[in-house]
Amino acid sequence: MASRHVSNGPGALYRWGAFAARNRWKVVGAWVAFLIIFGAFSFTVKGQFSDRFSVPGAESQTAYDLLNKRFPSQAGDTARIVFQAKDGHISDPAVQAEITALLSQVSGLPHVAGVESPLDRPQQVNGDGTIAYATILYDKLAPEVPRADIDKFVATADAAESSNLRIELGGTIIEQVDAPPPGGETFIALAAAAIVLMVAFGSVFAMGIPLLVALAGLGAGFLGIFIAQNFFDIATFTPFIAAMIGLGVGIDYSLFIVTRFREGLHRGVSVEEAVARAIDSAGRAVFFAGIVVVIAVLGLIAGELPFMTAYAVSVALVVGFSIAVALTLLPAILGIVGRRIDKWGIKRFQQTAADSGTSFGTKIGRRIQRRPLVFALVSAGFLLFLAAPILDVNLGFTDAGNNAKDTHSRQAYDLLEQGFGPGFNNPFVVVVDGNGHPVDQNQLSSIAQDLRTVPDVAAVADPIVNQAGDTAIISVVPTVSIKDKAATDLVDHMRNDVLPPLMANGSSKAYVGGYAASFVDIVEHMVSRTPVFFLFVVGLSFLLLSVVFRSVVIALKAAIMNLLSISAAFGVVVAIFQWGWGANMLGVDEKQPILAFAPMFLFSILFGLSMDYEVFLLSRIRESWVHGKNTSDAVVEGLGVTARVISAAAAIMVVVFLSFVLTPDPISKQMGVGLAVAILVDATVVRMILVPATMELLGEWNWWFPKWLDRRVPRINVEGSALPVGAEGIAD
């Protein structure tokens, strides 16, 4: 083994920490000024959220673009008013009079471009005449319609309900207001995090600092997202996920730095020195761990989908600002608080550096030392058991049928499904493009007639030709729900088998689009891009960890273990949401497919967050190792020092993520459960058991780094410039 040498004095982070502590009020003032100026600018140029999931190059996207260009009346979003005759039929004169009166009122509301009444369109009344619907055409996309105007529409419809008629509202316009605004979940998460921090630190002052810093980072990140709305189509669910991640990493990063700061104070150094050492050591770990999270999230750009790129940029902004706040604002705050950090403490919760030798982490480390192979096999087996449901995963999309049962959109969805069948809520749209020539009416009739004979097709509307006569649309209602795999098969069958022979003669082309078809294209696109995405994220993270820890073995092992913990989380998500195990406890009243983008989204976040704990644990282990301890003792010492803080950090992440299960939004629920389970498993089974067990088994080979590679890659010190660094591992 080569020598372990020492750095040449304090580095930039050490000097910055000392400067920030010394000039604490100036640094805080600079941050306040920045947030005021940045906030004023971001609100001035703030854009709009957009839920348009475009798939460049996909057939459904071509169909949508043609609709948008050739059918201006179809450019806006729609709402539906669903009627159910309570005791009679839609054809009853009293019922028709009430429908006519309501639609007359609605036609005069702001942004309503047109009304398609069931009284003029018999196809909008179901077979037994008890359920009907009106389509309300808007002149804008749903996110662009003012909330006050949608509320006026809802109030008008609610007031029209009578003893004769039940009225429910659906469509993309209504779904904008059915989802309650976020906020309550964040306060619950903050309260739960405060309790965890109180137990971890045993001090009210120490508890409050990470919360304050996390909120500052989250606020700055959201200001960045507001600006990014001008350049990216950021979906409305993005703030939920960004808030989860930003709050979690912001608190965690502060937790690690504050813990190291308190260790310095308990050893008797000055406040300025304690801040400088904390930023130089824990701050380095925070920086590199955060960079891994940003790399993993930005890997979503490899998916080549605009909404995924927008999501990646948004989360990266929040994480980036969380890192910046932790490394710049936090040291100034610590300089202000100083030794009062332990004020208003609860002694039974407090732990000093001297306690690490008798801590839970030390005890479990010693136990693992005695039987490392048993612990490694049992923990790995448990993770594989949790991951097993992945083999039955069904990727798809949720719709209004997964909304809360008391919402207008869900009740309208259920009524339409009851009256017109499970596929009615998400029809396909066949767009026929004449390529600059008038479309052939006979050909259109043949297409509609042949589509009516296709299995799993419930109804086909008569073709509608645009004013120029060069484009037509044909609405196709399937018998199956968008959540059923048969819907995907039907799209493929129409595209590959039904339409090509019908379009063989002539210059026209037909494209299958619509809400359901676009989701099929998104799933197929994601599946095709997943290998590239995995290679990008895992490859870059492997390279970074190899350089930081000067070990190929540790980097490879970290990647494998992260994949295990992420797979376990996916398995639990499948069991709960797709299989329905315990779903009722989470407010999920029916089985649903796993969101098609969940694997890539969750992987990007979880791979980065898992690396957080890997970096924090291994940096302390390596710190002991470069001080001369053998690997076995270094593992026990590192685990003893970090077990409590990693457990606290993980507990905070878990409660933050689980708080978002309280929202009725199915996307937030799936993401919240997946993130919470992964962090829980990673911080307990992986970091506390599997990592120490495998390191014990590998011994000094953990630090293997080829000499030829050691000479060619830069040295990045993650332990702190005042500590021994740059140890070469076992050379080949």
N, C-alpha and C positions, 0 to 999 in steps of 0.2 A: 504494500500500500504506500502510495506517495505521501509526502509530508503535507500537513495542513497548515497553511500559512495565514498571516494576519494582514488586514488592509492597512493602508497608509493614512490613518487619521480619519476624522469626521468627513462625511460626504455631504452632498447638497441637501438631502432631506433632513439630516441632523442640524445643519446650519439654518435651514428654513424653520424647523420647529422651534429652535431657540429664538430666532428673529420674531416669529409670530407671538410667542409667549411674552417677549419683551415689549413688543409694539401691539399688544392685544387690542386696545381700543381703536387704533388706526385700521387694523385688519378687519375688525367687526364693522367699523364705519364704511370701509371700502365695499364690503359685501352688501350692506344695507343700501348703499348708493347704487351698486350694480343691479340689485333686485328691483329697485324703484324704476331705474331707467330701462332695464330690460323688460320689466312688466308693462310699462307704458308703451313701449315700442311693440311688444307682442300683441297687446290688445288692440292697437291701432291697425295692425296688418293681419289680424287673426282671420283664418279661413273657415271653411265649413267641413264637417265630417261627411264622409261619403261611404255608403255601403254597397257601392257598385263593384262586384267582384269580377273584374274583367280578366279574360284569359287570352292574351294576344296570340293570334294565329289559330285559335280554336274555331270550330264550326259554329258553336253557339255565339261566339263573339261577332263573327261575320254576320250572322242573322240579326243580332241586336243592332249592329252598326247600320245595316240596311233599313231596319225598322225606324231607327232614329232619324235617318236621312230621308227616307221615302214616305214615311207616314208621320208627319209632324203632329197629328192629333194623338199619336201614341207616345209622344216624347216624354210626357209627364207620368207620374205614378198614379195609381188608382186606389180607390176605396170601394168597399162593397157594403151595401145595406142589405142585410138578410132578414126576410120577413117569414114569420111562421103564424099561420092562422090558428088561433087557440082552440076554437070550437067548430069552425066551419072550413071553408076553402078560400083560397086567394081570389076566386072568381065571385065571391059574395059581394054585392054592391056596397055594403058598409065598409068592408075591408078595402075594396078598390078605391073608395072615396078617401080613406085615410092615407093610403099609399100615394095617391095623386097629390093630396095636400102636402105631404112631407116632401116629396120630390120637387114640388114647385118651390118650396122654401129653400131646399138645398141648392137648387140651380142658381139662386141669387147670392149664394155665399161667396166670399173672396176666393179667388184662384180656382174655382170650379169651371172647367172648360166645357163640360157636357155631362148629360145624364142619360143612361140607357135603362129605360123602364121595363120591368117584366110585363107590364100591361100591353106593351107594344111588341114584345118579343116572347112568344110562347115557349121558346127553348130555355128561357130563364125561370120557368116554373117546373117543379119536379113532377113525376108521374102521377102521384095521387093528389096534386093540387094543393098541398098544405104548406109547402116551402117554396119561396121565390127569392130572387135577389135583384138588386139594381146595381149597376156599375157607375161609379162616379169618377169621371175623368178630370184630373187636375192638370194645370198648365205648368207645373214645376215638379221636380223630383222631391220625394218625401222630406229629405233633410233641409230643403230650401223653403218649405211651406212654414210660415210662422206658427209657433205653438198656439198662439191665441186664436188663430183662424181654425186650427184643427179642433181646439177646445169648443169653439162656437158650433162646429159641425156636430161634435159629439153631443153637446147640450141640446141642439135642435132635434136630433134623432131620439135622445132619451125622453124628451118632453112629448114626443109623438106616440110613445107606447101606450096601449089602451087595453081594455078588457077583451077586445077582438084580436089584437095583434101584438105579437112579441117581436121586438126589433133588436138586432145585434149588428155590430159594425166590424168589418175586417179589412184586410188589404194592407199594403205597405204604409199608407198614410196613417192608419190607426195604430199600427205597431210602433210608430214613433212616440206615441203618448202612452201606450199601454205599459211600457217598461218604466218603472219608477226611477228617478234620477239617483245616481250613486251618492253616498254620503254617510248613511247610517252604518254601513258595514265598516267604513274606515274608522269611525269613532269606536266601534266595538273592538276592532283590531288594535287600536291605540291603547284602549283600556286594558286589554288582555296582555299586550306587550309591556305595559307599565308594571303589571303584577309580576311578570317573569323577570323583568329588570330589577325589581325590588328584591326578589328572592336571590338573584344573581349577585347584586352589589351590596344589598343590605343598607342602602343609603338613598334617601329621597333625592339629594342633589345628583348623585351618580346615576340614578334612574332617569331623571329628567333630561340630562344632556343628550343621550342618544336619540330620544324622541324629538327634541328640538332640532338637532342636526338633520335627522331623517326628513322632517317636514320641510326644512329649508331646501334640501336637495330635491325632494319631490316637487316642491313649488317651482323651483328653477327649471326642472325637467319639463313640467307641464307648460311653462311659458315657451320653452323650445318647441314643444309639440304644436302649440298654437301657430307658431311661425311656419313650421313644416307643413301645415295644412295647405299652404299656398303652392306647394311643390309635389305633394303626394296625396293620394286618395286614402285618407286615414279613416278606418272603419269606426263605427260608434262603440264597438266593444273594446277597442284598443285602450281607452283610459282605464277601464276596469283592470285589465291585465298589467298595464304600466304602473298603476297605483299599487297593486299587489307586490310587484317586483321591486319597485322603487322604495316602498315603505320597508320591505323586508331587508334588502341589501343596505339601505341607509342606516337602519338600526344596527344591523350586524357589524358593518364596518366601524361604526362608532364604538360599539361594544368592545371590539378587539383592541382598539386604540386606548379607550378609557381604562380597560383592564390593565394594559401594560403601563399606563401612566400611574395608576394606583400602586402597582408593584414597585415602581421607582420610588414613590413617596414612602412606602412602607420600609424600603431599604435605607431611607435617611437622606436621599439626595435632594437638592433644591427643586423648587417647582419648575424653573426654567430648564434644568437638566433633565427632569422627569419627562417634560413635554418633548424635548429634543430626542431623548432615547425612544420614547413611545412612537414618534413619527418616523424615526430612523429604522426601527425594527418592525413593529406592527403596521406602521404606515406603508412600508415597502410591501409587506404581505398583502395589504389591502389593495395597493396599486396593481400588483401583478394578478391577484385574484380577480379584481374588477376588469382588467384587460382581457382575461380569459372569458368572462361573462360577455363582454362587448363583442369579442371575436365570435363566440358561439351564436349570439343573437344575429349579428350581421351575416352569418353564414346563410340565413334565410334568403338573402339576396340571390343565392345560387338557385333558388326555386323558380326564379324568373316569372314571378307573378306580382303585379303592381301592389295589390293589397298586402302581400307578405313583405315586400320591400318597405312599404310604409310602416307596417308594424315593427319591423326590425329597426328602422331608423328611430321610431318613437321610443322603444324600450332602451335602445342604445343611448339616446339622449338622457333619459331618466337615470340610467346607471352611471353614465359619464358625469353628470352633475353630482350624483351621490358620492362618487370618488373625489371629485374636486372639493366638495364641501367638507368631506371627512379629512382631507389633507391640508386644507387652507383655513377654513372657518373654525373647525374643531380645536386645533392647537391654540388659537386665540382665546376661545371660550375656556379651555382648560387653564390657560394662564390667568384668566379673570377669576375663576372659581378657586384655583390653587388648592390649599390644604382643606378648604371647606368641603371638598368633594365627599368626605365621609360624614358630613354634618347630617343631623337627624337620622342617624343610623339605627339599625336593628342588629344588635351584636350576634344574635344566633344565626343570622344569614351571612355575616361577614367572614371572609377567608383571606388570609395573608399568604405571602409566598412561602412562609415556613410550614403552612399546612399541606403543601402539595405532596409531601412524602407520605402522608397518611390519607390522601384523598381517594375518592372512589376510583378515579382513573388509574392511580398507582396500584390499587388493590387488584383491579381487573387485569391490569398489565402483568402483574406478577402471576396471576392465575393462568393467563394465556401462555406465559413463558413455560409453564410446566407441561401443557398439552396443546401446543400450537396446531398440530395437524387436525385434532378433533374439532377445535374451534373453527378452523378454516373450512373443513368439510361441512359441518353443521350449518354454519352461517351461509355458505354458498348454496347449499341445498335448499335452505329456507327461501332465499332470493329466487331461485329457479322455480320453486313451488308457487310463489306469488306471481311470477311472470307467465305461468302456464296458460292462462286464459287468452293471451295474445294470439295463440294459434287459431282462435275462433273469432278474431276481430272482424267487425263489419264496418267499414268506413263509409260515411255518408254525411248527410246534413240534417239538421233539425229545422223545423218550420214552426208556424203559429200553433200547430197541434201539440207542441211541447211547452207552450206558454202556460202561465198559471191559470187554473180553471175559472177563476173569477174575473178574468180579463175579457173585454169585448172581443178581441181578436180570436181568443181560444173558443169562446162560445159560438162565434160566427163560423169558425172553422168546423166545429163539431156539427153544427146545423147543416152546413153545406155537404159535409161528408155523409150525414144521415139522409139527406134528400137526393144527392146526386152521385154518391159513391166516393171511395177513398182517394181516387186520383184526381178528383175534380178541382181540388184546391191548387194544384200545381200542373196545369196543362202544358203540353208541348206546343210550340209554334213552328210550323213549317213555312219558311219564307222562300218564295219562288222569285228569282231575279231574272228578268228578261235580257240582261246584258245589253241594255240600250235599245231593245226592240219590245214591241207590245207582247205581253204574255198571251199564250194560246189558251183561249177559254175551254176548248175541248180537252186540252192537256190538263188543265186545272181540274176539270170535272173528273177525269180519269184518276188523277192523284187522290182526290177526296174519296172517290168510290173505292179504290183499292185499299186505302188506309182504313176504311170502315170494316174491311174483312180481316184485318191483322189481329191475331190473338192479343189479349190484354188491352185492346182499344175499346173504350166504352162509347165514345161519340166523336164525330168529326163534323165541325161546322162548315157551312158553305164558304167557298173562297171569297175573300174580300180584296178587290183590286184598288190600288191607289189612283189618285186623280190623273196622273200621267199615263197610267195603264201599263207601266213597265215592271211593276212589282205586285205580288199578291201574298196574302197571308192566309194560312189554314190552321185553325185551332184544333188540336187533337187532345181529347180527354182520355187518359189511361184508366184502366180499372184498378190499378195498383198505386199505392202511396209512393211518394218520393223516397221514403225510408226503406222501401222494399228493394231487394237486389233485382227483382223482376223489372223495375223501372229502368235500371241501367241496361239490362238486356234488351228492353224494348227500344231504347234510343239507338243502340248498336244495330239492331235488326232493321230499323227504318233507314238508317244511314247506309248500311252495307248491302241490304238485300231488297228492300221495298222500293226505295226512290231511284237508285241508279238505272234500272231498266226503264222506268217511266220517263227518265230525263235523257235517254240515249239519243233520241231523235230531236233535233232542234238545238238552239243556242242557249236556252234557259238552264239555270242551275237551281237546285233546291238545297236548302240548309235547314237542319233541325235545331231550333233554339228554344228559348224560354227558360224560366227559372230552374226547372228540374234538369234540363239538358246542360245548362251552364255548370251545374254542380257535378254532373257526370264528367264533364271535360276537366274541371278542376281536380277531381280525384285522380283521373288518368294522368294528368300533367304532373301532379305531385308524386305519384308513384314512380314516374319515369325520372324525376329529378332527385329523388331521395338518395340514391347512391352517391351522386355528386355532392349533395349537401353533407352527408355523413363524412365523406372523405375530406371535405374542406374543414369542417369543424374539428373532427378527431385529429386530422393531420396537423393543423396549425397548433392545436392545444398540445399535442404530443411534442412538437418541436419546441414550443415555448417552455414546457415543463422540463424537457431534456436539458435545455440551456440553463434554466434557473437552478435546477437541483444537480446539475452535472451528473445525470444518471439516466441511461436509457431504460433501465429496468423499472425505476420508479415511474417514469412517464408512461411506459407501456402498461404497467400494473394499474395506474390511475385510470387510464382510458378504459380498460377492461372492467374495473370495478364500477366505474360510473355507468357503463352500459348495463351492468347487472342491476344497479339500483333503479335506473330509469325503466328498464324492462319490468321490474317488479311493480313500479307505479302504474305503468300501462296496463298490466295484468289486473290490478285492483280496479282501475277505471272501467275496464271491460266487464268485470264481474258485477260492478255496481250499476252502471248505466245501461249496458247492453243486455246482461243477464237479469238485472233487476234485484240482485242480492242487497238487501238493506236500503234500496233506493227510496222507499217511503220515508225513512228517517231524514233524508236530505231534501224532502219536498218534491221528489220526482215521482209522479203518479203513473208513469208508464215507461216501458222499455224504449230506448232510443239508440240509434247508431252512434258510433264514436265519430266525432267531428273529423272530417277528412283532413283538415289542416292540423289537428291536435298532435299527431305524432311528430311532425317537424317543429311545430311551435313548442311543445313540451320538451322535446329533445334539446332544442337550442337553449332554452332557459335552464333546464335541469342539468345539462352537461356543464354549463358555466357555474351554476350555484354549487354543484357537487365539487367542482374544482376549488371553490372558496374554502371549504372545509379541508380539502386535501392540502392546499397551500398552507393554511394556518397550522394544521397538525404537523406536516412534514417540515415546515420551517423551524418549528421548535425542536423536533427530533434531530434535524440536521445541525441546529445550533449546538445541541449537546454533543453530537458526534464530532463536530469540528473542534470542540473543546477537548477532545481526547477520549471520550467514553466509547466503549464498543457499541455496536448496533443494538444489541439486546438491552443494555442499560439505557441507551439513548431513547429507545422506543418507550420504555417504562417512564422515564423522566418526562419526555414530551407529552405522553398521554396523561400523566399526573397533573401537569401544569395546565393543559388545554381542555381536559375532559369537561370541566365545569363550564367554561366559557363557550365551548362548542355546543354543549347541551343547551345552554341558555340561548345561544344564537339560533339553534335549530328550533327550539320551542317557540321563539318569537316568530320565525318564518312560518311554522305550522299554524299558529293561531291567526296570523295575518292571512294566510291563504285559506284557511277554513272559514274565516269570517265572510268570505265572498261566496260561500255555499248558501248564505242567507238570502242572496239576491235571487229573484225568480228566473233570471236569464240562464238558459241551459248552457250557453257557452262558458259563462263565468263559473257555473257549478262544476263542469267537467274539468276546466283548467284549475280551479281551486283544489279539487280533490286530488288531481294528478300531482300538482306541485307539493301539496301538504304530505301526501304519502311518500313521495320520493325523498323529501327532506327528512322526514321522520326515519325512514329506513336507512338513508345514507348516514345520518348522524349517529345512529345507534348500531345497527348491524354492521355497516361497512366501516365507519371510522373507529368505532370502539372495539370491534372484534376482528373483522376480516383483514383490515390493514395491519394491525399489530401482529396477528397470527402469521400472515404471509411474510411480513418483514422478519419475524423471528425465524421462520423456516429458511429464508434466503440468506440471513446473516449479512456478512460484509459484501456479498454479491449485490445487495441493494444499490450499492454505490458504483456499480460497474459503468465505466465510461471510457471508450477506446481512446488511446493516446493520440492517434491521428486526428480524431474528431475534437479532442480537447484543445489541440493546437489551433484548430481552424474556427472555432465558434467563440463569440465574445463571452466575457465573464459578466454575469448579472448577479449581484449580491442581494439576496432576499432576507438575510439574517440581520443586517445592520452593519454600517461601516465601522463601527467601533468594536465589532465582534470578529472572531476568526472567520475568514471566508475563503472561497475558492478552492476548497479541498478537492483534489483529484481522487477519483474512485479507483477501483481495481482496474489496472490497465491490462490490455490484452497483449 
